[in-house]
Amino acid sequence: MVEVLVWLGTLIFAATGALKGVEKGFDLLGVLVLATVTAVGGGSIRDVLVGTLPPTALHNEPLLWSVVLTGLLVFRFHPRVQAMERLIYYLDTLGLGLFAALGAERGLVSGLGPFGVALAGILSGVGGGVLRDVLSGEVPGILYRAGDLYASAALVGALVVYALYGTHPEGALFAGTLATVLLRIFGRRLGLRLPTPR
């Protein structure tokens, strides 16, 4: 179950990273770098945080090659992929939820408290996207994106995992993922936003 979630979330993020490279006009190598960094960057930061070295993703050759293949497919068929903007938004949201929940689980297994678990969940969910934005010359979207609860949605999902994991681990992962997904989607529809300076 967990392995399936890892693959799903990783390939979703690989596609969104590759799309960013295409939008920036990067060459093939640049697109593949962004795909890879987006896909495994957050989990790698999380692994370093909890002392898992080298990061887990680097041991998974089939997953890494699948990330490259995803990047190649997006590079080749990017007009069709870009036309699916709404689907990509929902897939990205699902990837955020999956990685936030899995990151929180890794924090729990490593013996972290609620703050550490929340941080592990957030980093898993948004770390790759932050690296993608920095490498593509943008301020990371999580620092200013009004009207789109992203890192805060990952935080809530991670805390749900922390609260429920002791009674039902798999149920906690599902509930944490669902909490993140629903908060991001309905937060956007309802116009929810974090306060900004006035």
C-alpha positions as CSV (number, residue, x, y, z in Angstrom):
1,M,0.0,0.0,0.0
2,V,2.7,2.5,1.1
3,E,4.9,1.6,-1.9
4,V,2.0,2.2,-4.3
5,L,1.5,5.7,-2.7
6,V,5.2,6.5,-3.0
7,W,5.2,5.7,-6.7
8,L,2.0,7.6,-7.4
9,G,3.1,10.7,-5.6
10,T,6.6,10.6,-7.1
11,L,5.4,10.4,-10.7
12,I,2.8,13.1,-10.2
13,F,5.4,15.5,-8.9
14,A,7.8,14.4,-11.7
15,A,5.2,15.5,-14.3
16,T,4.6,18.9,-12.6
17,G,8.4,19.5,-12.4
18,A,8.8,18.6,-16.1
19,L,6.0,21.0,-17.0
20,K,7.7,23.8,-15.2
21,G,10.8,23.2,-17.1
22,V,8.9,23.2,-20.4
23,E,7.1,26.5,-19.4
24,K,10.5,28.1,-18.7
25,G,11.9,27.0,-22.1
26,F,14.5,24.6,-20.6
27,D,16.3,22.1,-22.8
28,L,15.7,18.4,-22.3
29,L,18.3,18.0,-19.6
30,G,16.9,21.0,-17.7
31,V,13.4,19.5,-17.9
32,L,14.6,16.1,-16.6
33,V,16.5,17.8,-13.7
34,L,13.4,19.7,-12.7
35,A,11.3,16.5,-13.0
36,T,13.8,14.6,-10.8
37,V,14.2,17.4,-8.2
38,T,10.5,17.9,-7.8
39,A,9.8,14.2,-7.6
40,V,12.4,13.2,-5.0
41,G,13.6,16.5,-3.5
42,G,11.1,16.7,-0.7
43,G,11.5,13.1,0.4
44,S,15.3,13.5,0.3
45,I,15.2,16.6,2.5
46,R,12.9,14.7,4.9
47,D,15.3,11.7,5.0
48,V,18.2,13.9,5.8
49,L,16.1,15.5,8.6
50,V,15.4,12.1,10.2
51,G,18.9,10.7,9.6
52,T,18.2,8.3,6.8
53,L,21.3,8.4,4.5
54,P,21.6,8.2,1.6
55,P,18.0,9.2,1.0
56,T,15.6,6.3,0.3
57,A,14.8,7.4,-3.3
58,L,18.4,7.0,-4.3
59,H,18.2,3.2,-3.6
60,N,15.1,2.8,-5.8
61,E,16.5,2.6,-9.3
62,P,13.2,1.6,-11.0
63,L,11.5,4.6,-9.4
64,L,14.3,7.0,-10.6
65,W,14.1,5.7,-14.2
66,S,10.3,6.0,-14.1
67,V,10.8,9.7,-13.1
68,V,13.1,10.2,-16.1
69,L,10.6,8.4,-18.4
70,T,7.8,10.7,-17.0
71,G,10.0,13.7,-17.8
72,L,10.6,12.5,-21.3
73,L,6.9,11.9,-21.9
74,V,6.0,15.4,-20.7
75,F,8.8,16.9,-22.8
76,R,7.5,15.2,-25.9
77,F,3.8,15.6,-25.4
78,H,3.7,18.9,-23.4
79,P,1.0,20.6,-25.4
80,R,-1.4,17.8,-24.6
81,V,-0.3,17.7,-21.0
82,Q,-0.6,21.5,-20.5
83,A,-4.2,21.3,-21.9
84,M,-5.1,19.1,-18.9
85,E,-4.5,22.0,-16.5
86,R,-7.4,21.1,-14.2
87,L,-6.4,17.5,-14.0
88,I,-2.9,18.4,-13.2
89,Y,-4.1,20.6,-10.4
90,Y,-6.0,17.7,-8.8
91,L,-3.1,15.3,-9.4
92,D,-0.7,17.8,-7.8
93,T,-3.0,18.1,-4.8
94,L,-3.2,14.4,-4.5
95,G,0.6,14.2,-4.6
96,L,0.9,16.9,-1.9
97,G,-1.5,14.9,0.3
98,L,0.3,11.6,-0.3
99,F,3.7,13.0,0.5
100,A,2.6,15.0,3.5
101,A,1.1,11.8,5.0
102,L,4.1,9.6,4.1
103,G,6.5,12.2,5.4
104,A,4.6,12.4,8.7
105,E,4.7,8.6,9.0
106,R,8.5,8.7,8.5
107,G,8.8,11.2,11.2
108,L,6.7,9.1,13.6
109,V,8.7,6.0,12.8
110,S,11.9,8.0,13.6
111,G,10.5,8.9,17.0
112,L,9.8,12.6,16.4
113,G,7.2,14.6,18.4
114,P,4.3,16.5,16.8
115,F,6.5,19.5,15.7
116,G,9.0,17.2,14.0
117,V,6.3,15.1,12.4
118,A,4.6,18.2,11.1
119,L,7.9,19.5,9.7
120,A,8.7,16.1,8.1
121,G,5.2,16.1,6.5
122,I,5.5,19.6,5.2
123,L,9.0,19.1,3.8
124,S,7.9,15.9,2.0
125,G,5.0,17.6,0.5
126,V,6.5,20.9,-0.6
127,G,10.3,20.5,-0.5
128,G,10.6,19.3,-4.1
129,G,8.4,22.2,-5.3
130,V,10.5,24.7,-3.4
131,L,13.7,23.3,-5.1
132,R,11.9,23.4,-8.5
133,D,10.9,27.0,-8.0
134,V,14.4,28.1,-6.9
135,L,16.1,26.3,-9.8
136,S,13.7,27.9,-12.3
137,G,14.4,31.4,-10.9
138,E,11.2,32.0,-9.0
139,V,10.3,32.8,-5.4
140,P,8.9,29.6,-4.0
141,G,5.1,29.8,-4.3
142,I,4.5,28.6,-0.8
143,L,5.8,31.9,0.5
144,Y,3.3,34.1,-1.1
145,R,0.5,32.2,-2.9
146,A,-2.6,33.8,-1.6
147,G,-5.9,31.9,-2.0
148,D,-4.2,28.5,-2.3
149,L,-3.6,26.6,0.9
150,Y,-0.6,24.5,0.1
151,A,2.0,24.1,2.8
152,S,-0.7,24.8,5.4
153,A,-2.8,22.0,3.9
154,A,0.2,19.7,4.2
155,L,0.6,20.7,7.8
156,V,-2.9,19.8,8.7
157,G,-2.6,16.5,6.9
158,A,0.6,15.6,8.8
159,L,-1.0,16.4,12.1
160,V,-4.0,14.2,11.3
161,V,-1.5,11.4,10.7
162,Y,0.2,12.1,14.0
163,A,-3.1,12.1,15.8
164,L,-4.5,8.8,14.3
165,Y,-1.4,6.7,13.7
166,G,-1.3,5.0,17.0
167,T,-4.7,3.5,16.6
168,H,-4.8,2.6,12.8
169,P,-1.6,3.3,10.8
170,E,-3.1,2.8,7.3
171,G,-6.2,4.6,8.2
172,A,-4.1,7.5,9.5
173,L,-2.3,7.7,6.1
174,F,-5.6,7.8,4.3
175,A,-7.1,10.3,6.6
176,G,-4.0,12.6,6.5
177,T,-4.0,12.5,2.7
178,L,-7.7,13.2,2.5
179,A,-7.4,16.1,5.0
180,T,-4.7,17.8,2.8
181,V,-6.6,17.2,-0.4
182,L,-9.9,18.5,0.9
183,L,-8.4,21.5,2.6
184,R,-6.6,22.6,-0.5
185,I,-9.5,22.1,-2.9
186,F,-12.2,23.5,-0.8
187,G,-10.0,26.2,0.6
188,R,-9.5,27.5,-2.9
189,R,-13.2,27.3,-3.7
190,L,-14.2,29.1,-0.6
191,G,-11.4,31.7,-1.0
192,L,-9.7,30.8,2.3
193,R,-6.3,32.3,2.7
194,L,-3.7,33.0,5.4
195,P,-3.3,36.5,6.6
196,T,-0.8,38.8,4.9
197,P,0.7,42.2,6.0
198,R,-1.6,45.2,5.6
